[in-house]
Amino acid sequence: MKKPTLENAVASSGRSRYPIESVDRALRLLLLLGERSELRVTDAAEYLDVALSTAHRLLAMLQYRGFIQKDVRTKLYRPGTSLTAVAFAILHRFDVREILRPFLEKLNTELSETVHLVILDGGTVRFVDAVESTRPVRVASRLGLAMPASCSSAGKAMLATAQVAELHRMYSGIESGTLAVGQDRTWSDLELEIENVRRHGYAISGVEGTDGVASVAAALPTKIVSEPGTINNCTFPAGIGKASVASAWATTNVVTECLASLLDAHPEHRERLMSVCCGTWDFALLAGVDQRGGGFVTMLCDSMAGGLGARTHADGVDTGGMACIPMGASPTSR
């Protein structure tokens, strides 16, 4: 019997340091149930390469703990209440599912295709939410399934957001071999695909996934990082000049626009979105003598704000300059 995809996905970490054969066999049966809706004793025995009596004892223990249940009439084993309870308990901990659900529904409405929300877990992708297409011929929901990241568009999209060193650690030891059982694609092939994903901003999959099914995916960034020493993150001893303020302004606009697009898709958070800043760097430089006879120099920055922070129900900032002005500090000044 062919090893299921789910077991391939979770077995990438190598052999256990403390193997317990009976526990391993029971867990492998649970993984097999992740691929199939039902099992026979003969299926379990063939899959584990054990005697029928051994397979029966393992299934009986899983049934005792509620991880599987047996149909008295057909003698088939199916997932039990304990297994589904654990699965749903884990899924409910992903608050991101509730936040991103409106986006899935919007994509599903616009494209009339099945839409999935997927997370990356090491070298594995896990399908944590789905909105299925209503078309007669459609891709079925994969909610709850897992597969190697290298075999899916979602996996490749998320792998493309990782640093090169992180990818090498993730796939250490297989640079000269194939990525997954049943595939002839190598680490070099994956590196080339990831580079294409970074260049285009999205990933596609075809023959390396499910036969007859093609998919496209994009990764949602979980953090926005500006490398230290760059113009947007002028940490000491990087030079700081006027251009750094302009770059920070441009970056603020990009981030604001991205966040606004996300908020706009959510019915409850739509009113929280803010506008970008479209002010100018023109300002008036005032100098002279004050009422006490002393000299002064000041700037009038009213034109610089340009409505930054405007919302659907409120005006933005008309004066006061930038929302975020980068500063540099030497170690001795802290």
N, C-alpha and C positions, 0 to 999 in steps of 0.2 A: 504494500500500500504506500502511495506517495505521501511524503511528509507534508503536513498542511502548511499553508503560508504563514499562519499565525505563529507556529512553532519556529519556523525559519526566522521570523522577525524578532523573537525574544531570545533566541539562542546565540545571538552574536557576541555575547560577552565571554564565551568559552566555557570550559568545564568548571563545575563546582569544586571548591576546595574540600567540601565536606559532603560527599555524595551519600544519599540514603535512597537506595534503589526503589523501595516501595513508595516513598513520598514522590520521587521523580515520576514514577509510572502514573500515579494518581493525578499529578499535575498535568502530565501530558494528555491524559484523557480529557481533562477540563479544557485544555487548549484545543483538542480535537472537536469538542462540542462548540467551540467558537466558530468553527468552519462548517459544521453540519447541524441540522436541526434535530437529528435523532441517531442513536447508535444501537447496534445489536451486540450481544456478547461475542459473537464470532468476529465482528468488526474490531472490537477492542483487543481481542486476542491476536488477531492478525497484525494490527497496527503496532502493538507492543512486542510482538514476537514471543508470546508466552502461551502457556497452556490455558485451555478454556476455564479450568477451575480457578487459576490465578486471576484471570480477567474477571470472573464472576465475583470473587472475593473483593477485588478493588471496587467494582461497581456497587456492590452491596454496602461497602463502607461509605462511599460517596452518597448513596441513597439514604443511609442512616443519618448523615449530617445535613441532609436536605439539599445537597449540591446538584443532585440529579433526581429524577422521578421516573418510575417505571409504569408503563401502560400495561395493565393486567391482561388485556385482551391481545395486544400485538406483541408483547414482551419487549418493546422498544424502550430505550432510555432517552429522556429529554432533559434539558436544563431544569433544575429545581428552583424552589423559592429562595433558598439561601444564596445560590449563585446569582440570580437576578437581583436580589436585594443588595448584594455587595456591588454589583455593576452599577446599579442606579444610585447607590449612595456615593460612589466615586464621581459619577457624572454630575450629581447635584452640587458637588463642591466647586465645579467650574463656573464661577459667577460670570465668566466671559461669555458663556452660552446665552444667558439672558440678555446681556448687553448687545451681543452681535446678532441675535435672532432676527431683528427687523431688517438687517442687511441681507441675510439669507433669503428672507421672504421677498424682498425687493428684487434681488437678482433672479429669483425663481419666477416672479411675475413678468419681468422684462424679457427673460430668455426662454421661458417655458421649458427649462431643463432642470434636472436634479442638481441641487447645490449642497455641498458638504462643508462643514467646519472641521478642520483637522488640526491636531497639535503634534509637535515633534517631541519624541521621547527617545533621546539617544539617536540610534540609527533606525528607529521605528516611527511610523506615523500612526496615530490613532484617530478614528472618526468619532467625534464627540457630539455632533449634531448634524441634522440633515433636513432638507425640505424637498420632497420627491416631486418630480414632474407629473403632470396630469395627462400627458400624452399616452396614447395606447401603447406605443413602443418607447420605452424609457429605460434609463439606468436605475436600478432599484437602490433604495437606501442602504448604505454600508455602516449605519450607526452601530457602534460597538466593536467593529472589526479593527484589525491592525495588520500592517504589512510593511515590508522594508521600505525605507524612505526613498531608496534609489529606484523603486519600481513605480512611483506615482508622481504625478505632476506637482501635487501639494508638497510631497517630501522634497523634491528637487528645488522647489521655490523657497522652502524654508532653509534647506542646506546652503543655498546661495547667500543667505544673510549671515552665515557663520564665517569666522576668520579662517584663513588657510590652515593655521596651526591647529585650530579646533577640529577641522575636518580630518586632518592627518591623525589626530589622537582618536577620533571616532572610528576611523577605518584602519587603524594601525594593524599591521600584520597581514593585510590582504591586498597590498598595492600590486602584487604580482599575480594575484588570483582573481577569480570571478566574484562579483558582488553578492550574489544570492544563488541558492540552489535552483537549477533549471535555467540559468541565464549564462550567456557567453559574453556579457558586457564586463569590462574590467574597470579598475580604478581610474585608469587614464581616460576611458570613455566618460565616466562620471565627471571627472574634472573638466573635460571639454564641454559637457552639457551644462554644468554649473556656471561656467564662464559665459555661455550663451544666455543663460537666465539672467545673470547680472547685467548683461549688455541690453537685453530687451525688456527686463522688468517683469517677466512672467515665464512660466514653465508649461510645457506640454508633455503628454505621455501618450503612447500608442501601443506598440507591440510588446513593450516591456511590462505592461500592466495586464488588464483583462482582455482576452481576445475579443475583437470586434468593438471595443470601447475606447474612445479617445477622450481626453480631458485637458482642461487648461486651468491653471491656478496661479495665484499671486499671494505673496506672504504679507501679512500685516506686521509692520514694525512694532516691536514691544518697547523699544527705547530709541531715543535719538541721541547720538553721541558725536561730539566734535572732539577729534583727537587733540590732546594737549600740544601746545606749541603752534597750532594752526591759527589763522587769522581770526577765527571765531572763538578760540579758546586760548587767549594769549597768556598762558601761564609763564611765570618767570623762568628763564631769562629771555623769552621771546620778545621781540620788539613790538611796541604798541604805537600806533599812529592814528591819524584821522580815518584812514581807510577801514580800520577795524570796526568803527562805529557803523559805517555804511554797510559792511558785511553782516554785522549783527542785526541790523534793521532788515536786510533782505532775508536772513534766516528766520527772524521772527515772523515775517509775512508768510513764508512757506509753511512753517509749523502751524501758524494760526489758520491758514487756509485748509490744511489737512484736517486739523481738529474740527473746524467748522463743517467740513464735508461729512465727517463721521457723526457729529451731533445732529446735523440736518436730517439724517436718515432715521433718527429715533424720535418717535412722537412725543415722548416726555421731556427729552433734553434739547429739543430743537430751539427753544427760546434762549438757551445758554450760549449759543454760538456768537462769536464776535467777528467784526470786520477786520480786514487788514488795514495797514496804515499807508496812506497815499500822500503824505505830506512832502515838503521839499526841504532842502538844506539852506534855503535863503533865510537870512535873519538880519536884524538891524543891530549894528554895533554902536552903542551910545557911550560917549566919553565927554567929560567936562568937569565942572566944579560944582560941588554940592552946596547946600545951604549953610554949611559950616566952613566953607572955604577950602575944603579938601578935594583932591582930585578923585575921580571915580571912572571906572570902565565897566560896562555891563552889556548884556546881550538880550534882545527881545526875540524869544523863540516861539511866538504864537503860531507861526506857519509850519512848524516842524511836526506837530502832532498829527495833523491831517485826519482827525476822526478815529484814531486808534481806539479800539475797544467798543465801538458802536454796536448795539444789539438791535434786535427787532423791535424792542419796546423802549429803548433809551439811546440818547446821543452818546457819542464817544468823547474822547479827550480833545479839546480844542487848544489847550495851552499846556505847557509843562514839559515839552520835549519828549525824548524817547521813553518807552516803557522799560527798556532794559539797556543800560549803557555799560559796556564791558570795562573793567578796570584791571590794571595789573599791579601787583604788590611784590616787593622784594622780601625775601625771608626776614631781613632785619627790621622791616616795618610792621611786622605782625606782633 
